[in-house]
Amino acid sequence: MLQCNEVRPRCGNCVRLDIHCNWPITQSQYSASSPQSNGSNRLSPIVRDHQPAHSPANSDASESELSLPDLRLLHHWMSKCYSSLRPYQIPFEEDNLWRDQCTEIAFQHPPLLHGYLALSAVHKALTVSGSDRQSLLLQADSHISRGLVIYRKHLEAPNIERAIPMFMTSTILFTYNLGSAQLEKPEDPIDGIHHCFRLLAGIKMVVMPFWLQIKDTSIFSHLVDLAEGDDTDCLDIKGKDDSTPQILALNEVTGHLLNAEDREACLAEIGQLHKTSVRLRHVSARSDEYYLILGWAAQLQERFMHLISAHNSVACIIIAFFAALLAQARPVWWVGNWPQWLLAACEQLLAATPELLRWLEWPRQIIKTRTRSIVSTPISFDHSSTGP
């Protein structure tokens, strides 16, 4: 799924899909300028008609209304989609949080609601037999574009009342970018994952200005605690005598191909990736291993990010090892084919340098021996399991 390039009068997505291009109304009835009002700016789920939200016939309709297709997406979010985001069966306390509390917050914060509806459309297109994929793709494009317009305006004027909903929206945007690719493979997976890494970094930017005010609030602490699962200090104690020699060996490849500053950046990321790999082997079945894996990506140094963007050979080899960790985790639909895509992109990049191509042997072995699923998330787990 390509991000809107905002070219007028027809953006790139609409040219690609050969549809009428409707630009969102910038002044919305449901502005979140007073989020603590007593529900007065909550979205009203009024059924307009049977036309999708992107239809020209609805372009002048009030943004505070939800169409019948929107209501179907909301039902899919609450009944199926939210529970598919974790690699384990969601327990009662988390189920209640996502189904009820988070959805209620979305009614008061339109970018989050649009994000939920867009992600729901993608999940439905991938998992519901007989679904109209083209229509769902259009709905997803429409909702993510409309949500981004408001989200970007809120980024320009941050405030404490919107900090938690903006954090939640940022995580949904990241998941959407990974998940929507399962419907339309990115032309360059390395560029695609670099964009997703930027979105991860953006989550920190949204939260940090208000960290002291929100870190102990009930909803934020619940969201973070449920995602973290196992305590990393405990995992480090369990894995103190453990190692992944294949990752440690990557230090060698940095020796002659990089200048001093680039080598230092790559060595630091290799060290953190190795720590993540060891932790994964000791994570409990109740923990979300993607929190650990993506935690590595969220902390990447800016210099290393530039190396990825430039398709530097060493940086891309490290990304292939990151893809191998993704492949070792229990499958979730929004990760889907990313490990295979990243491996193939790195193989293509290094095809002309056989001496570097050999470094992909371990990621290739891991990724190609794991069966990936883009259509489902396990609905149960083995409580006796100690890791992926």
GIZI-V301268 format. One record per pair of residues at least 12 apart in sequence whose ideal C-beta (glycine too) atoms are under 10 Angstrom apart, sorted by the first residue. I is the first residue (numbers start at 0). J is the second residue. D is the distance in Angstrom with one decimal. If there is no record, write none. Layout:
I J D
I J D
//
This chain:
0 12 8.4
0 117 9.1
0 121 7.4
0 136 7.6
0 139 6.8
0 140 7.1
0 143 7.8
0 175 7.7
0 176 7.4
0 177 9.9
0 178 8.4
0 179 3.1
0 180 6.3
0 181 9.0
0 182 6.3
0 183 5.5
0 185 8.7
1 15 7.2
1 140 8.8
1 179 8.9
1 180 9.6
1 183 7.4
1 185 8.3
1 186 8.9
1 191 9.8
2 140 9.8
2 143 8.3
2 144 8.9
2 147 8.2
2 172 9.9
2 176 7.7
2 179 9.7
2 194 7.6
3 20 9.5
3 22 9.9
3 140 7.6
3 143 7.9
3 144 4.9
3 147 7.1
3 148 9.3
5 22 8.8
5 144 8.8
5 147 9.3
5 148 9.3
6 20 9.0
7 20 7.9
7 22 7.2
8 20 6.3
8 22 8.4
10 22 8.5
10 140 9.4
10 144 8.0
12 136 9.6
12 137 9.3
12 140 5.5
12 141 9.6
12 143 9.8
12 144 7.8
13 53 9.2
13 137 9.6
13 140 8.4
13 144 9.7
15 140 9.8
15 183 9.4
16 53 9.7
16 133 8.3
16 136 7.8
16 137 6.9
16 140 7.6
18 53 7.2
18 54 9.6
18 55 9.1
18 133 10.0
18 137 6.8
18 140 9.0
18 141 9.8
19 53 8.2
19 54 8.5
19 55 5.0
19 58 8.4
20 53 9.5
20 55 9.6
20 144 9.9
21 52 9.4
21 53 6.5
21 54 8.5
21 55 6.5
21 57 8.6
21 58 4.6
21 59 9.5
21 141 7.9
21 144 9.1
21 145 9.3
22 58 8.8
22 144 8.8
22 145 9.7
22 148 8.5
23 58 9.4
23 62 7.8
23 113 9.6
23 141 8.8
23 144 6.6
23 145 4.6
23 146 9.0
23 147 8.7
23 148 4.6
23 149 8.1
24 58 8.7
24 59 8.5
24 60 9.6
24 61 9.0
24 62 6.0
24 145 8.8
24 148 8.6
25 148 6.5
25 149 8.6
25 152 7.7
26 62 9.2
27 40 9.4
27 61 9.0
27 62 4.7
27 63 7.7
27 109 6.7
27 145 9.1
27 148 8.8
27 149 6.7
27 152 9.5
28 40 7.9
28 42 9.3
28 43 9.5
28 61 5.9
28 62 5.8
28 63 4.6
28 64 9.2
28 109 9.7
29 41 7.6
29 42 5.7
29 43 8.8
29 61 9.0
29 62 6.1
29 63 5.0
29 64 10.0
29 106 9.3
29 107 8.6
29 108 8.9
29 109 5.2
29 112 9.0
29 149 8.8
30 62 9.6
30 109 8.4
30 149 8.1
30 152 9.0
30 153 9.7
31 107 6.9
31 108 5.4
31 109 6.7
31 110 8.1
31 111 9.5
31 149 7.7
31 152 9.6
31 153 7.0
31 158 9.3
31 160 7.9
31 161 6.0
31 164 7.6
31 165 9.6
32 153 9.6
32 156 8.8
32 158 8.8
32 160 9.1
32 161 9.3
33 107 9.9
33 160 8.0
34 104 9.3
34 107 6.0
34 108 6.8
34 158 8.3
34 159 9.5
34 160 4.2
34 161 6.0
34 162 10.0
34 163 9.7
34 164 7.4
35 107 9.0
35 160 5.8
36 107 8.5
38 103 9.7
38 106 8.2
38 107 7.3
39 107 9.7
40 63 8.4
40 106 9.5
40 107 6.8
40 108 9.4
40 109 9.0
41 63 8.7
41 103 8.9
41 105 9.8
41 106 4.8
41 107 5.4
41 108 9.6
41 109 9.9
41 112 9.9
42 62 8.4
42 63 5.7
42 64 8.2
42 65 6.8
42 69 9.7
42 73 9.9
42 105 8.2
42 106 5.1
42 107 7.9
42 108 9.2
42 109 6.5
42 112 6.1
42 113 9.8
43 61 8.8
43 63 5.4
43 64 6.7
43 65 7.7
43 106 9.0
44 63 9.5
44 64 8.0
44 65 4.6
44 66 9.7
44 69 7.9
44 70 6.1
44 73 7.3
44 106 8.4
45 60 9.5
45 61 8.2
45 63 7.6
45 64 4.4
45 65 6.5
45 66 8.9
45 70 9.5
46 64 8.0
46 65 7.2
46 66 6.9
46 67 5.2
46 68 9.9
46 69 8.8
46 70 6.5
47 60 5.6
47 61 8.6
47 64 5.3
47 65 7.7
47 66 4.8
47 67 7.4
47 68 9.7
47 69 8.7
47 70 10.0
48 60 8.9
48 64 10.0
48 66 6.7
48 67 6.9
48 68 9.6
49 66 7.8
49 67 5.3
49 68 7.6
50 66 6.6
50 67 8.4
50 68 7.7
51 66 6.8
51 67 9.1
51 68 4.9
51 69 8.4
51 72 10.0
51 120 9.8
51 131 9.8
51 134 6.2
51 135 9.1
51 137 6.2
51 138 5.5
51 141 7.3
52 64 9.4
52 65 8.1
52 66 5.2
52 67 9.9
52 68 6.6
52 69 5.8
52 72 9.1
52 113 9.5
52 116 8.4
52 137 8.8
52 138 6.2
52 141 5.1
52 142 6.9
52 145 7.9
53 66 9.7
53 68 9.4
53 134 9.3
53 137 5.2
53 138 6.7
53 139 9.7
53 140 7.2
53 141 3.8
53 142 8.8
53 144 8.9
53 145 9.2
54 66 8.4
54 68 9.3
54 137 9.0
54 141 9.1
57 141 9.8
62 109 7.3
62 113 9.8
62 145 7.7
62 149 9.2
63 109 8.7
65 112 8.8
65 116 8.5
66 138 9.2
68 116 9.3
68 120 8.8
68 131 10.0
68 134 7.7
68 135 8.8
68 137 9.7
68 138 6.1
68 141 9.8
69 112 9.2
69 113 9.6
69 116 6.0
69 119 9.6
69 120 9.6
69 138 7.8
69 141 9.6
69 142 8.0
70 116 9.6
71 116 9.7
71 119 8.8
71 120 9.4
71 123 8.4
71 135 9.8
71 138 9.3
72 115 8.0
72 116 4.5
72 117 8.3
72 118 9.1
72 119 4.4
72 120 5.5
72 122 9.5
72 123 7.1
72 135 8.3
72 138 6.6
72 139 8.8
72 142 7.8
73 102 8.0
73 105 9.1
73 106 9.7
73 112 8.3
73 115 7.4
73 116 6.5
73 119 7.2
74 119 8.7
75 115 9.8
75 116 9.0
75 118 9.8
75 119 4.7
75 120 8.1
75 122 7.1
75 123 5.1
75 126 9.3
75 127 7.9
75 130 9.7
75 135 9.7
76 97 9.3
76 98 8.9
76 101 9.8
76 102 7.3
76 105 8.9
76 112 9.4
76 114 10.0
76 115 5.0
76 116 6.9
76 117 10.0
76 118 7.4
76 119 4.1
76 120 9.4
76 122 8.3
76 123 9.1
77 97 8.8
77 98 5.6
77 99 8.7
77 101 10.0
77 102 6.1
77 115 9.0
77 119 8.8
78 98 8.6
78 119 9.7
79 119 8.2
79 122 7.1
79 123 7.9
79 126 7.5
79 127 8.5
80 97 9.6
80 115 7.8
80 116 9.6
80 118 6.3
80 119 4.5
80 120 9.1
80 121 8.8
80 122 4.5
80 123 7.4
80 126 8.7
80 178 9.9
80 332 9.6
81 93 9.5
81 94 8.4
81 96 9.4
81 97 4.3
81 98 6.1
81 101 7.5
81 102 7.9
81 115 7.9
81 118 8.9
81 119 8.6
81 122 9.4
82 94 6.9
82 97 7.2
82 98 7.9
82 376 7.8
82 378 8.4
83 118 9.7
83 119 9.9
83 122 6.1
83 125 9.6
83 126 7.6
83 178 9.7
83 331 7.2
83 332 6.1
83 333 8.2
83 374 9.7
83 375 7.6
83 376 4.6
83 377 10.0
83 378 9.2
84 97 8.0
84 118 8.4
84 122 8.9
84 170 9.4
84 171 9.4
84 174 6.7
84 178 9.1
84 287 9.2
84 289 9.3
84 331 6.8
84 332 8.7
84 333 7.0
84 376 7.5
85 97 9.1
85 225 8.7
85 226 8.9
85 228 9.9
85 287 5.9
85 289 8.4
85 290 9.8
85 329 9.2
85 331 7.2
85 376 6.8
85 377 9.3
85 380 10.0
86 284 9.1
86 286 9.3
86 287 6.5
86 288 6.6
86 289 6.8
86 328 6.4
86 329 3.7
86 330 7.0
86 331 5.2
86 334 9.0
86 376 6.3
86 377 6.5
86 380 8.0
86 387 8.4
87 228 9.3
87 283 9.8
87 284 6.5
87 285 6.6
87 286 8.4
87 287 7.4
87 288 9.5
87 329 7.2
87 331 9.7
87 376 8.2
87 377 6.7
87 378 8.8
87 379 7.8
87 380 4.6
87 381 10.0
87 384 10.0
88 284 10.0
88 285 9.8
88 376 8.8
88 377 7.4
88 378 5.3
88 379 5.0
88 380 6.4
89 225 8.9
89 376 9.6
89 378 9.4
90 225 8.8
90 285 8.0
92 221 8.0
92 224 10.0
92 225 7.8
93 221 8.2
93 222 9.4
93 224 9.7
93 225 5.0
93 226 9.5
95 221 9.9
96 217 10.0
96 218 7.9
96 221 5.7
96 222 7.3
96 225 7.0
97 222 9.2
97 225 8.9
100 217 9.2
100 218 6.4
100 221 8.2
100 222 9.5
101 115 8.2
101 164 9.5
101 167 6.7
101 171 9.8
101 218 8.1
101 221 9.8
101 222 8.1
102 115 7.3
104 163 7.5
104 164 5.7
104 167 6.9
104 168 10.0
104 218 7.4
105 164 7.8
105 167 8.0
105 168 8.9
105 171 9.3
107 160 9.8
107 161 9.8
107 164 7.5
108 146 9.8
108 149 8.8
108 150 9.6
108 153 8.7
108 160 9.5
108 161 6.9
108 163 9.0
108 164 3.8
108 165 8.0
108 167 8.1
108 168 7.3
109 145 8.0
109 146 6.9
109 148 9.6
109 149 5.5
109 150 9.0
109 153 9.7
109 164 9.5
109 168 9.5
110 142 10.0
110 143 9.8
110 145 8.6
110 146 4.4
110 147 7.5
110 148 8.5
110 149 4.7
110 150 4.1
110 151 9.0
110 152 9.1
110 153 6.8
110 154 9.9
110 161 9.1
110 164 7.5
110 165 7.7
110 167 9.3
110 168 4.8
110 169 9.6
110 171 8.8
110 172 8.8
111 146 7.7
111 149 9.7
111 150 8.7
111 161 9.8
111 163 9.7
111 164 5.2
111 165 8.3
111 166 9.7
111 167 5.5
111 168 4.6
111 169 9.7
111 170 9.8
111 171 6.8
111 172 9.8
112 142 8.5
112 145 9.8
112 146 7.6
112 149 10.0
112 164 9.6
112 168 9.2
112 171 9.9
113 141 8.6
113 142 4.4
113 143 6.8
113 144 8.5
113 145 5.2
113 146 3.0
113 147 8.1
113 148 9.1
113 149 7.7
113 150 8.4
113 168 8.6
113 171 9.1
114 142 7.4
114 143 7.1
114 146 5.3
114 147 9.0
114 150 8.2
114 167 8.2
114 168 5.4
114 169 9.1
114 170 8.9
114 171 3.7
114 172 6.2
114 174 8.7
114 175 6.5
115 142 8.4
115 146 9.1
115 167 9.3
115 168 9.3
115 171 6.6
115 175 9.6
116 138 7.4
116 139 8.1
116 141 8.9
116 142 4.5
116 143 8.8
116 145 9.3
116 146 8.3
117 135 9.9
117 138 7.6
117 139 4.6
117 140 7.8
117 141 8.0
117 142 3.9
117 143 4.1
117 144 8.7
117 145 8.9
117 146 6.8
117 147 9.7
117 171 8.0
117 172 9.0
117 175 5.7
117 178 9.5
117 179 8.0
118 139 7.8
118 142 8.7
118 143 8.5
118 171 5.9
118 172 9.1
118 174 6.2
118 175 5.0
118 178 6.5
118 179 8.3
118 333 8.1
119 135 9.0
119 138 8.9
119 139 8.4
119 142 8.7
120 132 9.7
120 134 8.8
120 135 4.5
120 136 7.4
120 137 8.6
120 138 4.5
120 139 3.9
120 140 8.7
120 141 8.8
120 142 6.9
120 143 9.0
120 175 9.6
120 179 9.0
120 182 9.7
121 135 7.3
121 136 7.9
121 138 9.3
121 139 5.1
121 140 10.0
121 142 10.0
121 143 9.2
121 174 9.3
121 175 6.8
121 177 9.9
121 178 5.1
121 179 4.9
121 180 9.3
121 181 7.5
121 182 6.4
121 332 8.9
121 333 8.2
122 135 9.2
122 139 9.5
122 174 9.9
122 175 9.9
122 178 7.0
122 179 9.8
122 181 9.5
122 332 6.6
122 333 8.0
122 374 9.4
122 376 9.8
123 135 5.7
123 138 9.1
123 139 9.2
124 136 6.4
124 138 9.1
124 139 7.5
124 178 10.0
124 179 9.2
124 181 8.9
124 182 6.0
125 178 7.8
125 179 9.5
125 181 5.8
125 182 6.8
125 332 6.0
125 333 9.1
125 335 8.2
125 373 6.1
125 374 5.7
125 375 9.2
126 332 6.8
126 373 8.8
126 374 5.1
126 375 6.7
126 376 9.4
127 374 9.5
128 374 9.6
132 182 7.0
135 182 8.6
136 179 8.4
136 182 6.2
136 183 7.9
139 175 7.9
139 178 9.5
139 179 6.4
139 182 8.2
140 179 8.8
142 175 9.4
143 171 9.4
143 172 7.7
143 175 6.2
143 176 9.0
143 179 7.9
146 168 7.3
146 171 8.7
146 172 8.1
146 175 9.4
147 168 9.5
147 172 7.8
149 168 9.3
150 164 9.8
150 165 7.4
150 168 5.8
150 169 8.3
150 171 10.0
150 172 7.5
150 205 9.6
153 165 6.1
153 168 8.5
153 205 9.2
154 169 9.6
154 201 8.6
154 204 8.4
154 205 7.5
157 204 9.3
157 205 7.6
157 208 6.0
157 209 7.6
158 208 9.6
158 209 8.4
159 208 8.8
159 209 5.2
159 212 5.5
159 213 7.5
160 209 9.5
161 205 9.1
161 209 9.1
162 205 7.1
162 206 6.7
162 207 9.7
162 208 7.6
162 209 4.0
162 210 8.8
162 212 7.2
162 213 5.2
162 216 9.3
162 219 8.4
163 205 9.5
163 206 8.6
163 209 8.5
163 212 9.8
163 213 5.7
163 216 6.9
163 218 6.0
163 219 5.4
163 222 8.1
164 205 9.7
164 218 9.7
165 201 9.9
165 202 9.2
165 204 9.8
165 205 4.7
165 206 8.1
165 209 9.2
166 202 6.5
166 203 9.5
166 205 5.4
166 206 5.1
166 209 9.0
166 213 7.9
166 218 10.0
166 219 7.3
166 222 7.9
166 223 9.4
167 202 9.7
167 205 9.5
167 218 8.9
167 219 9.3
167 222 7.3
168 202 9.5
168 205 8.1
169 198 7.0
169 199 8.6
169 200 9.9
169 201 5.8
169 202 4.2
169 203 8.9
169 204 8.5
169 205 5.1
169 206 8.2
170 198 9.0
170 199 9.0
170 202 6.2
170 205 9.5
170 222 8.6
170 226 8.8
170 293 9.9
172 195 9.5
172 198 5.8
172 201 8.1
172 202 8.8
173 194 9.8
173 195 6.1
173 196 9.3
173 197 9.5
173 198 4.4
173 199 5.9
173 201 8.2
173 202 6.9
173 293 8.2
173 296 9.8
173 297 9.5
173 333 9.3
174 195 9.4
174 198 9.4
174 289 9.9
174 331 9.3
174 333 5.2
174 334 9.5
175 195 10.0
175 198 9.3
175 333 8.1
176 191 7.8
176 192 9.6
176 194 6.6
176 195 5.3
176 197 9.7
176 198 6.2
176 333 9.1
177 191 8.6
177 192 8.6
177 195 5.9
177 198 9.2
177 293 9.6
177 325 10.0
177 331 9.4
177 332 9.6
177 333 5.0
177 334 6.3
177 335 7.9
177 337 6.5
178 331 8.9
178 332 6.6
178 333 3.4
178 334 8.2
178 335 7.4
178 337 9.8
178 373 8.9
179 333 8.6
180 192 9.6
180 195 9.0
180 333 8.9
180 334 9.8
180 335 7.6
180 336 7.8
180 337 7.2
180 340 8.0
180 373 9.8
181 332 6.9
181 333 7.3
181 334 8.8
181 335 4.4
181 336 6.4
181 337 8.7
181 373 4.8
181 374 8.8
182 335 9.8
182 373 9.3
184 335 10.0
184 336 7.3
184 337 9.9
184 340 6.6
185 337 9.3
185 340 7.2
185 344 9.1
187 310 8.6
187 340 9.6
187 344 6.8
187 347 9.9
187 348 10.0
188 318 9.2
188 322 9.1
188 336 9.1
188 337 7.2
188 338 9.9
188 339 9.1
188 340 4.0
188 341 5.2
188 342 9.0
188 343 7.4
188 344 4.4
188 345 8.8
188 347 9.8
189 307 6.7
189 308 8.6
189 309 10.0
189 310 6.0
189 314 9.1
189 315 6.2
189 318 6.7
189 319 9.9
189 340 9.1
189 341 7.0
189 344 5.0
189 345 7.5
189 347 9.6
189 348 7.5
190 307 8.8
190 308 7.7
190 310 8.4
190 344 9.0
191 337 8.3
191 340 7.9
191 341 8.8
191 344 8.9
192 296 8.3
192 307 7.7
192 318 6.6
192 321 8.3
192 322 8.3
192 325 9.9
192 337 7.1
192 340 8.5
192 341 6.2
192 344 8.8
193 299 9.8
193 304 7.0
193 305 9.6
193 306 9.9
193 307 4.9
193 308 5.4
193 309 9.8
193 310 9.3
193 314 9.8
193 318 8.8
194 308 9.5
195 293 9.0
195 296 7.8
195 337 8.8
196 293 9.2
196 295 10.0
196 296 5.1
196 297 7.9
196 299 6.1
196 303 9.5
196 304 6.5
196 307 7.2
196 308 9.6
196 318 9.4
196 321 9.7
197 299 9.7
197 304 7.5
197 307 10.0
197 308 9.3
198 296 9.9
198 297 9.6
199 293 6.4
199 294 9.0
199 295 9.8
199 296 5.5
199 297 4.3
199 298 8.9
199 299 8.4
200 296 8.7
200 297 6.6
200 298 8.8
200 299 7.5
200 301 8.8
200 304 7.9
201 297 9.8
202 293 9.9
202 297 7.0
203 297 6.7
203 298 8.8
206 219 8.5
206 223 9.7
223 290 9.3
225 287 7.9
225 290 9.4
226 286 9.3
226 287 5.7
226 289 8.7
226 290 4.8
226 293 9.7
226 294 9.6
227 286 7.7
227 287 7.7
227 290 5.9
227 291 8.8
227 294 9.1
228 282 7.0
228 283 6.8
228 284 9.5
228 285 6.1
228 286 2.7
228 287 5.3
228 288 8.1
228 290 6.5
228 291 8.4
229 278 8.0
229 281 7.8
229 282 5.5
229 283 5.5
229 285 8.0
229 286 4.3
229 287 9.2
229 288 9.2
229 290 9.2
229 291 8.4
230 286 9.5
231 274 8.9
231 275 9.6
231 278 6.5
231 282 9.8
231 290 9.8
231 291 7.7
231 294 8.6
233 278 9.6
233 281 8.4
233 283 9.6
234 274 9.3
234 275 9.8
234 277 7.8
234 278 4.3
234 279 8.6
234 280 8.9
234 281 5.1
234 282 6.5
234 283 9.2
234 286 8.8
234 291 8.1
234 386 9.8
235 274 7.6
235 277 7.9
235 278 7.0
235 281 8.8
236 281 9.0
237 277 8.8
237 278 8.5
237 280 8.6
237 281 4.2
237 282 9.3
237 385 8.9
237 386 9.8
238 274 8.5
238 276 9.2
238 277 4.0
238 278 6.3
238 279 9.1
238 280 6.5
238 281 5.1
238 282 9.9
239 277 8.8
240 277 9.7
241 276 9.0
241 277 4.9
241 278 9.3
241 280 6.4
241 281 7.5
242 273 7.3
242 276 8.6
242 277 6.6
242 280 10.0
243 272 8.7
243 273 5.7
243 274 9.5
243 275 9.3
243 276 4.2
243 277 6.3
243 279 9.1
243 280 8.2
243 320 9.0
243 323 9.7
243 324 9.4
243 361 9.0
244 273 9.3
244 361 9.4
245 273 9.3
245 276 8.8
245 320 7.7
245 323 8.7
245 358 9.3
245 360 8.6
245 361 4.2
245 362 8.6
245 364 9.2
245 365 9.0
246 269 6.5
246 270 9.0
246 272 5.8
246 273 4.4
246 274 9.4
246 275 9.1
246 276 5.6
246 277 9.1
246 317 8.9
246 320 5.9
246 321 9.9
246 323 8.9
246 324 9.1
246 361 8.2
246 362 10.0
247 269 7.6
247 270 8.7
247 272 9.8
247 273 5.8
247 276 9.6
248 269 9.3
248 358 8.4
248 361 8.5
249 265 8.0
249 266 8.8
249 268 9.4
249 269 4.8
249 270 9.7
249 272 8.2
249 273 8.4
249 313 8.2
249 316 6.8
249 317 6.5
249 319 10.0
249 320 6.8
249 358 7.2
249 361 9.5
250 262 9.4
250 265 8.7
250 266 6.1
250 269 6.0
250 270 8.5
250 273 9.5
251 358 9.0
252 265 8.5
252 269 9.1
252 312 8.5
252 313 5.8
252 316 6.3
252 317 8.9
252 354 9.6
252 355 7.2
252 357 9.8
252 358 5.8
253 265 4.8
253 266 5.9
253 269 7.5
253 313 5.7
253 314 9.8
253 316 9.5
253 317 9.2
254 266 9.9
254 313 9.8
256 311 8.5
256 312 6.6
256 313 5.6
256 316 9.9
256 352 9.8
256 355 8.2
257 306 8.4
257 311 7.9
257 312 9.3
257 313 6.0
257 314 9.1
260 302 6.5
261 302 6.7
261 303 8.3
261 305 8.9
261 306 6.2
261 309 10.0
261 311 7.4
261 313 7.8
261 314 8.4
262 313 8.3
263 300 9.2
263 302 8.2
263 303 9.8
264 299 8.9
264 300 5.2
264 301 8.7
264 302 4.2
264 303 4.6
264 304 9.2
264 305 8.8
264 306 7.0
264 313 9.8
264 314 8.6
265 300 9.4
265 302 9.0
265 303 6.6
265 306 7.2
265 311 8.6
265 313 5.5
265 314 6.6
265 316 9.2
265 317 6.5
267 298 9.7
267 299 9.4
267 300 6.5
267 302 9.3
267 303 7.7
268 295 7.8
268 296 9.6
268 298 8.8
268 299 6.4
268 300 7.0
268 302 9.6
268 303 5.2
268 304 9.9
268 306 9.3
268 307 9.9
268 314 8.3
268 317 6.0
268 318 9.7
268 320 9.9
268 321 9.0
269 313 9.5
269 316 9.7
269 317 6.3
269 320 8.2
271 294 9.0
271 295 5.5
271 296 9.9
271 298 6.8
271 299 8.6
271 300 9.7
272 292 9.3
272 295 5.7
272 296 9.6
272 317 6.7
272 318 9.8
272 320 6.1
272 321 6.4
272 323 9.8
272 324 7.4
273 295 9.9
273 320 9.2
274 291 9.4
274 295 8.3
275 288 9.5
275 291 5.6
275 292 6.2
275 293 9.6
275 294 7.2
275 295 4.7
275 296 9.6
275 321 8.7
275 324 6.5
276 291 9.4
276 292 9.2
276 295 9.3
276 320 8.3
276 321 9.8
276 323 8.6
276 324 6.1
276 327 8.3
278 291 5.5
278 292 9.4
278 294 9.4
278 295 9.8
278 386 9.2
279 291 6.1
279 292 7.2
279 324 6.4
279 327 6.3
279 328 7.3
279 386 6.3
279 387 6.1
280 327 8.8
280 385 8.1
280 386 5.0
280 387 8.0
281 385 6.6
281 386 5.9
282 328 9.1
282 384 9.4
282 385 7.7
282 386 5.2
282 387 7.1
283 380 9.6
283 382 8.8
283 384 7.7
283 385 6.6
283 386 7.8
284 329 8.6
284 379 9.8
284 380 4.5
284 381 6.0
284 382 6.1
284 383 7.8
284 384 4.2
284 385 7.6
284 386 8.1
284 387 9.0
285 380 7.6
285 382 7.8
285 384 9.5
286 386 9.2
286 387 10.0
287 328 9.0
287 329 9.4
287 331 9.4
288 324 8.6
288 325 9.4
288 327 8.1
288 328 4.5
288 329 6.9
288 331 9.9
288 386 8.0
288 387 5.7
289 324 9.7
289 325 8.0
289 328 6.0
289 329 8.8
289 331 7.0
289 333 9.3
289 334 7.3
291 324 8.5
291 328 8.7
292 321 7.4
292 322 9.9
292 324 5.0
292 325 6.1
292 327 8.7
292 328 6.3
292 334 9.3
292 387 9.9
293 321 9.6
293 324 9.8
293 325 9.0
293 334 9.7
295 321 7.0
295 324 7.9
296 318 9.5
296 321 7.0
296 325 9.9
299 314 9.9
299 317 9.9
299 321 9.8
302 314 9.8
303 317 8.1
303 318 9.9
306 318 9.7
310 344 8.9
310 345 9.5
310 348 6.1
311 348 9.5
312 345 8.8
312 348 6.8
312 349 6.2
312 352 6.9
312 355 5.6
312 356 9.8
312 358 9.2
313 355 8.2
313 358 8.9
314 345 9.9
315 341 8.6
315 344 7.6
315 345 4.9
315 346 9.9
315 347 10.0
315 348 5.5
315 349 7.4
315 355 9.3
315 358 9.9
315 359 9.5
316 345 6.6
316 348 9.2
316 349 7.5
316 355 6.9
316 356 9.4
316 358 4.9
316 359 6.8
316 362 8.4
317 345 9.6
317 358 9.5
317 362 9.9
318 341 5.9
318 342 9.3
318 344 8.6
318 345 6.6
318 348 10.0
318 362 9.2
319 338 9.0
319 341 6.2
319 342 5.6
319 343 9.8
319 344 8.7
319 345 4.4
319 346 8.3
319 348 9.6
319 349 9.1
319 358 7.9
319 359 5.5
319 361 8.8
319 362 4.2
319 363 8.1
319 365 9.7
319 366 8.4
320 341 9.9
320 342 10.0
320 345 9.6
320 358 8.7
320 359 8.9
320 361 7.3
320 362 5.5
320 365 8.9
321 337 9.9
321 338 9.0
321 341 7.6
321 362 8.7
322 334 9.9
322 337 6.8
322 338 4.3
322 339 8.1
322 340 8.2
322 341 4.0
322 342 5.6
322 343 9.8
322 344 9.3
322 345 8.0
322 359 9.9
322 362 6.1
322 363 10.0
322 365 8.5
322 366 6.3
323 338 7.0
323 341 9.2
323 342 8.0
323 359 9.5
323 361 6.8
323 362 4.1
323 363 8.4
323 364 8.4
323 365 4.1
323 366 5.8
323 369 9.0
324 338 8.7
324 362 9.2
324 365 8.4
324 387 9.2
325 337 6.2
325 338 4.8
325 339 10.0
325 341 8.1
325 365 9.5
325 366 8.5
325 369 9.5
325 371 9.2
326 338 4.0
326 339 8.1
326 341 9.6
326 342 8.6
326 362 8.1
326 365 5.4
326 366 4.5
326 367 8.7
326 368 8.6
326 369 4.6
326 370 9.7
326 371 7.0
326 387 9.5
327 365 6.3
327 366 9.1
327 369 7.1
327 386 8.8
327 387 5.1
328 369 9.3
328 386 9.7
328 387 5.2
329 372 9.7
329 376 8.1
329 377 6.0
329 380 7.6
329 384 9.4
329 386 10.0
329 387 5.8
330 369 8.4
330 370 8.0
330 371 5.7
330 372 4.5
330 373 8.2
330 374 9.5
330 375 7.7
330 376 7.0
330 377 7.3
330 387 9.9
331 371 9.9
331 372 8.5
331 373 9.2
331 375 8.9
331 376 5.0
331 377 8.7
332 371 9.8
332 372 7.0
332 373 5.3
332 374 6.1
332 375 6.5
332 376 6.1
333 373 8.6
333 376 9.0
334 371 7.9
334 372 9.6
334 373 8.4
334 376 9.9
335 371 6.4
335 372 7.5
335 373 3.5
335 374 8.5
336 371 6.4
336 372 9.8
336 373 6.1
337 371 8.8
337 373 9.7
338 362 8.3
338 365 8.2
338 366 4.7
338 367 9.3
338 369 7.5
338 371 6.8
339 366 6.1
339 367 7.9
339 369 9.4
339 371 7.0
340 366 10.0
341 362 8.5
341 366 8.5
342 359 6.9
342 362 5.8
342 363 6.2
342 365 9.1
342 366 5.1
342 367 7.9
343 363 9.9
343 366 9.4
345 358 9.1
345 359 6.0
345 362 7.8
345 363 9.4
346 359 6.1
346 362 9.5
346 363 7.8
369 387 9.7
//
